[in-house]
Amino acid sequence: MGLLRTSLLVVLSCAVMSVQAANFNNSDPQKLANDVSFSFLPEDIQGLLNKSTGQTRIKYCAADRPELYEEITRYSKRPPKRIKGFNSRMDNPDKVEGFEAIKFTLAVSEAYMDAWASQDQSKQEIILDALYQWAESDALTETKKCRINKKRVNECTEWKQKDGQDLSDAKDHTTTQQMAMFLAYGYFQTLASYKPADPRHVKVRQWISKFFSGNGKPNSKAPGFQAFGFGWRFPSMMELSVTDSENYIRQSRKMIRNGLDKVNSLVLDDGSIKYGTYRGNKGLSYHHSSMSAALIAMEVARGLGLEIPDGLDKKMEKAGEVFVRGFQDHSYLDKWAQEAYKGVYTPGHQDFRKTIDVPNGNSWFYIYQFRYPQSEVSHQLAELLKPYPRAGSKDGWLGFGLGCMYAVANEVKYPSNSENAFVEPLTSPVKKDVTETKLEPIKFSSVNLKMTTEKEKFIAFNVSLSDTNLDKGKNFAFRVLVDFDDETKKQNGDPRMFRVDLPVKDFLDPSTADALVKCDKSTFRMKNGNVFRYRLHSQNKVINECALSTMSGSGRQIADRLLQNLPQIFDSPEVKANDLYGVLGKHAQQLQANPQ
């Protein structure tokens, strides 16, 4: 019980995770539960998971407690109607009515991954039925509401006493929202595809929807970004994916792009994190929660086809080093912690666990290893986690074990190194996928470039290649679409999104026409109910893969060659002479520096 209390106090004191999500009561009741398109997993990770074996999944994601499902069944029989009684410091769990909701949520988060790893339908049945029982009894819906329709109400209070011993209805409300959303995240990520037509799914989703009104609006103005749901963004995406799928990609990209810009401004060049590392003897804990929020958000961004802000990956690598060094030697953090922002500074001391086998926020340990495989920090994290091979099987800040999924993905990608660490040795180069093989260069006698459209945040070009070997020695034409965040970025030639536009009729395999409309909506364009243009992203093969897979063999080869050889086209004298903002030339330099 003491261990549980400690872990829960970490999650509940370090981060307020909340999300605006869909009002499922207004959605089609026949809509299958797995129709929610919001996912924390980008396409490259999902692809690796699809290649994984049950043995590998169980190795990292299985539960170690045989009593887990009995525990979940027991909690399902007495769902609490409310949470009431937390003080502001949240150090009085024994006196809180409904505290078993937190225990239930942690247990279910562990079971989500265990059942996912084994694909054991008897386990999935227990979880779904437990959630249904909570939904049927309207669990937690009687907690005092401090937000209705995303707006503050009822003058809820917290920290009226410096010692934090004052009763706080604000903490009761926040905790309730957290627990409901944690259950929702894990449910949609791992369980929704189990018996998707089962009417219990509708009841569960209707119950979840009752809590959306109590969440905050996205793009919160809170000083940090580790607030629940990455500043309220993730649940808003979940809502959009159900209720407004037409605008899901566009609005989600906007939310996450703005969030990453904030991350980029708060993660400093020395690896410290503003409002995180500076919080006295809680600095390591808040640095940890900030790392979790930032790296998960970056994965969501990759899934949306967004480019990571320049320099952010480098700063995140450095921030990982700050965490590991601070964990191994608390005094290393003193130079930041002594600022004691909203905290108390004790030289050489941080309130953190003795190991990194932490139940909350651990997903970033595994994401970091996957994205920065040659970093020395990745090897140190792997060594620190070696005694706890299933540490990533649950994450209390998400409601499911995202970390263990990345551990599985790491082993699939680097199988030769699976016995010792999840990352490649520092002496080995990063492996390249087969698809990265160099294709035949494009030859052409001349290039004709014409700007056809210009708006405040958008430019379109027609590009024509003469006497090219790209397509049977004929002339070849395509369009380039460039989106910008604002007029200033356009003037500087710094695009937000760069796509190549091609006619579907010349590339599509007719047998895959139905599959194309299920691809990311930014990779094609429809007119009169039919898809008539491909819109392939430059420098984002992951988001393109679905659209590319619908092309004929010859069409795919032309598209791949065109994307890989864009630098030599854009670097030609004819393009430079007609590239008003220099955006094509600058993009060519970026492609040459980071070849596909």
Residue, then its C-alpha position, 0 to 999 in steps of 0.5 A: m500500500g505504501l508503494l502504491r501511495t508513493s506512485l500515485l502521489v507522484v502522478l497526481s502531484c506532478a501532472v494534471m492530465s486532461v483532455q477534451a474529447a468526443n460527446f459519444n452520446n451524439s455519435d452514431p450508436q452503431k459506430l464501432a468502438n475501434d473507429v477512433s483514429f486518434s493514436f499515440l503510435p506513429e506508423d513506423i512503430q505500428g508497423l514494427l508491432n505488427k511484425s512482432t511475435g507474441q513471445t516478444r510482446i509478452k516479454y515486455c508487456a505481460a503482467d507479473r501479478p497472477e492476481l491482477y484480474e481477480e483484483i479488477t473483478r473485485y473493484s468492478k463490483r463496487p464502483p465509487k460514485r465520487i472522489k471526495g476528501f483530498n487535501s491540496r498536498m494529496d498526502n491523505p489517500d486513506k481518508v479519501e472517499g472513492f480512492e479505489a478508483i485510482k487503484f482500479t485505474l492502475a490495475v486496468s492500465e496493467a491489464y490492458m497491456d497484458a491482454w494486448a500482448s497475449q491476445d487472450q480473449s478471456k482477459q479482454e473479456i474481464i477488462l471490458d466487463a469491468l469497464y461496463q460495470w463502472a459505466e452501468s453504475d455511472a461511477l465517479t459522476e457525482t464528484k463535485k464539478c469544478r468545470i462544466n462545458k470546459k469552464r470553471v464553476n463552483e469556485c473550487t479551491e486548492w492550496k489555501q494553506k501553505d502546508g497543503q492540508d486544506l481540503s481541496d474540491a479542485k483536487d477531487h475534480t482533477t483526480t476524477q477527470q484524470m482517472a476517466m481519461f486514463l481509462a479512455y486512452g488505454y481503452f481506445q488504444t488496446l481494447a476497442s477492437y475486441k468484439p467491436a459490435d458488442p453493445r457494452h462498448v457503446k455504454v462504456r463510450q457513453w460513460i466516458s463522454k460524461f467527463f468531457s465537459g469537465n476537462g479544460k480547453p486545449n492549448s492551455k495557458a499553463p506555464g508548463f506543458q506537462a499538464f494532462g493530455f499535453g495541455w488538454r490537446f490529446p483528448s481534443m484529438m480523440e473527440l475530433s476523430v469521432t465527431d469531426s473526422e473531416n477536420y481531424i487531421r487539420q485541427s489536430r496538427k494545429m494543436i500539436r504544432n502549437g504545443l511543440d512550439k511551446v516545448n521548443s521554447l521551454v526545453l533549453d539548450d543546456g537540457s534543462i526544462k523551464y518550470g520543470t528542472y527548476r522546481g527545487n527538490k521536485g525538479l527531477s520529478y518535474h523534469h521527468s514528467s516534462m520529458s514524458a509529455a514532450l516525447i509522447a507529443m513528438e510521437v503523436a506529431r510524427g503520426l500526424g505527419l508533422e516535422i519536428p521543430d529544428g533543433l528540438d531533437k538535439k535539445m531532447e537528447k540533452a534533456g535526457e542526459v540531464f535526467v540520467r545524470g540528475f538521477q544518478d547524482h542529485s547534486y548535479l541538478d542543484k544549479w537549476a533546482q536552487e531557483a525553487y520555482k513553486g517548490v522547496y530547495t534542499p541541496g543535493h536532494q531530490d524527491f524521486r524513487k531509488t530506481i527508474d522502475v516508476p509506474n508513471g511517465n516511464s514511456w519516454f525511457y523507451i521512446y528515447q531509446f528508439r529515437y536516439p539509438q546511438s546516444e550514450v544516454s539510451h545505453q544508460l537507460a537500457e542498463l538502468l531498466k535491465p533489472y525491470p524488463r516489464a517496467g513499461s507495461k503500465d504508465g499511470w500518466l496515460g492509462f496504458g503501457l506505451g513504453c512496453m510497445y516501444a520496447v517491443a518495437n526496439e527489439v523487432k528493429y534491432p533483434s541482434n541486440s535484444e539480449n543486452a539492450f534495446v538499442e544499437p551499439l554506439t560503434s554500429p551505424v543506424k540501420k537503414d530500411v530497405t526502402e532507403t535504397k538509392l533509386e536511379p537518378i532523374k535526367f532531364s534537359s530543362v525545368n520549367l517552373k511557374m508559380t500558379t497560386e499565392k496566398e498569405k500562407f500558401i504557394a503552388f507551383n507547376v514544374s515541368l521536366s523536358d526530355t526526362n527519363l522519369d517516364k519513358g523519355k517523355n516530358f513530365a509535369f507535377r505540382v508542388l504545394v507549400d503551406f506556411d504558418d504565416e506570412t513571415k515564414k513564407q517570406n523566409g522560405d520556411p514551409r510548414m508542409f511541402r507536398v508533391d501533387l500528382p494525378v491519380k489516374d496516372f498512378l493508381d492501381p484501380s484495385t486499391a481505389d477503395a483503400l486510398v480513401k482510408c489513407d491520411k487525408s493530407t495525402f490525397r484530394m477528392k473532387n465530386g466524391n472521387v479521389f483525383r490527386y495524390r499529395l505526397h509529403s516530402q521528407n515524410k515517408v511514413i505518412n506517404e506509405c499508405a498512399l504509395s501502397t495504392m499505386s501500380g508498380s510502375g506508378r510507385q517507382i516513378a513516385d519514389r524516384l521523383l521524391q528521392n530526386l527532388p534536390q537535383i530538380f529544385d537545385s537547377p538554374e531554371v528553378k532558382a531563377n523563378d523561385l521568388y521566396g527561395v523556398l524550393g532551393k532551401h528545401a533542396q538543401q534540407l533534402q541534401a542534408n537529410p537524404q531520404 
